Amino acid sequence: FSSCFALQKPKSELVRTSLRLLTSSAYRLQSECRKALPVESSPSTDIQLVTQQVIQCAYDIAKAAKQLVTITTKENNN
């Protein structure tokens, strides 16, 4: 995700924070989804817990995306 901004370093610390949240949440989401795959899951895998983690990761991604939209909209209007 941060590669989208590779050409221009974000000016705002809020933008950098949102990008870090977006990137880390995406990596966590990928990891949690792998746990749910039949090939990677073990008999002791708690699918309900994995599902809750996936939902939380998706929420964090949406939150970070909303922050970025809000911040960049404000910066572009100034």
C-alpha positions as CSV (number, residue, x, y, z in Angstrom):
1,F,0.0,0.0,0.0
2,S,2.7,2.4,0.8
3,S,4.1,1.9,-2.7
4,C,1.1,4.0,-3.9
5,F,2.8,7.0,-2.3
6,A,6.4,6.1,-3.4
7,L,6.7,9.0,-5.8
8,Q,5.8,11.6,-3.1
9,K,6.7,11.3,0.6
10,P,3.6,12.1,2.7
11,K,3.9,15.5,4.3
12,S,1.7,14.8,7.2
13,E,2.4,12.6,10.2
14,L,-1.3,11.7,10.2
15,V,-0.9,10.4,6.7
16,R,2.1,8.4,7.6
17,T,0.3,7.0,10.6
18,S,-2.7,6.0,8.5
19,L,-0.5,4.4,5.9
20,R,1.3,2.4,8.6
21,L,-2.1,1.2,10.0
22,L,-3.3,0.3,6.5
23,T,-0.2,-1.6,5.7
24,S,0.1,-3.5,9.0
25,S,-3.6,-4.3,8.9
26,A,-3.3,-5.7,5.4
27,Y,-0.5,-7.9,6.4
28,R,-2.4,-9.1,9.5
29,L,-5.5,-9.8,7.3
30,Q,-3.4,-11.9,4.9
31,S,-1.9,-13.9,7.8
32,E,-5.3,-14.5,9.4
33,C,-6.9,-15.6,6.2
34,R,-4.1,-18.1,5.6
35,K,-4.9,-19.6,9.0
36,A,-8.4,-20.3,7.8
37,L,-7.3,-22.1,4.6
38,P,-7.7,-25.9,4.9
39,V,-4.1,-26.5,3.8
40,E,-2.6,-24.2,6.4
41,S,-5.0,-24.7,9.3
42,S,-4.5,-27.3,12.0
43,P,-7.1,-29.3,13.8
44,S,-6.7,-27.0,16.8
45,T,-7.3,-23.8,14.7
46,D,-10.2,-21.9,16.3
47,I,-12.1,-20.7,13.2
48,Q,-14.3,-18.5,15.3
49,L,-11.3,-16.6,16.6
50,V,-9.7,-16.4,13.2
51,T,-13.0,-15.0,11.8
52,Q,-13.1,-12.4,14.6
53,Q,-9.5,-11.4,13.7
54,V,-10.3,-11.2,10.0
55,I,-13.2,-8.9,10.8
56,Q,-11.0,-6.7,13.1
57,C,-8.3,-6.5,10.3
58,A,-11.0,-5.5,7.8
59,Y,-12.3,-2.8,10.2
60,D,-8.8,-1.4,10.7
61,I,-8.2,-1.3,6.9
62,A,-11.5,0.6,6.4
63,K,-10.7,2.9,9.3
64,A,-7.2,3.7,7.9
65,A,-8.7,4.3,4.4
66,K,-11.3,6.7,5.8
67,Q,-8.6,8.6,7.7
68,L,-6.5,8.9,4.5
69,V,-9.5,10.2,2.5
70,T,-10.4,12.7,5.3
71,I,-6.8,13.9,5.7
72,T,-6.1,14.2,2.0
73,T,-9.4,15.9,1.3
74,K,-8.6,18.5,3.9
75,E,-5.1,19.0,2.7
76,N,-6.3,19.4,-0.9
77,N,-8.9,22.0,0.1
78,N,-6.3,24.2,1.9
